[in-house]
Amino acid sequence: MQRTIPRALPFILTALRVAIPFAMVAVILAEFIGSMAGLGHAIAEQATFLAIDNMMALIATLAVLVTVFRLALLPLESWVK
């Protein structure tokens, strides 16, 4: 067990780098359908009212969040390699 985790860590981090954007999109889609609050609900609400500028600002906020989460992994990835 002691050797397995350190050898698998680069693969785990790569999987996280790929999975984080998909997970964020899944959360937003779930909020589109079944939530009364959250970023996805706010995007859907702005689209209903045809407030395109607000909707695009919320989508840009989502892009920034995904970028921040991905950049947070970079120090850990460089430490592992």
RAVENMO-V527954 format. One record per run of one state. SS is the DSSP state (~ for helix, > for strand, _ for the rest). FROM is the first residue (numbers start at 0). TO is the last residue. If there is no record, write none. Layout:
ss & from & to
SS & FROM & TO
SS & FROM & TO
This chain:
ss & from & to
_ & 0 & 0
~ & 1 & 33
_ & 34 & 37
~ & 38 & 47
_ & 48 & 50
~ & 51 & 79
_ & 80 & 80
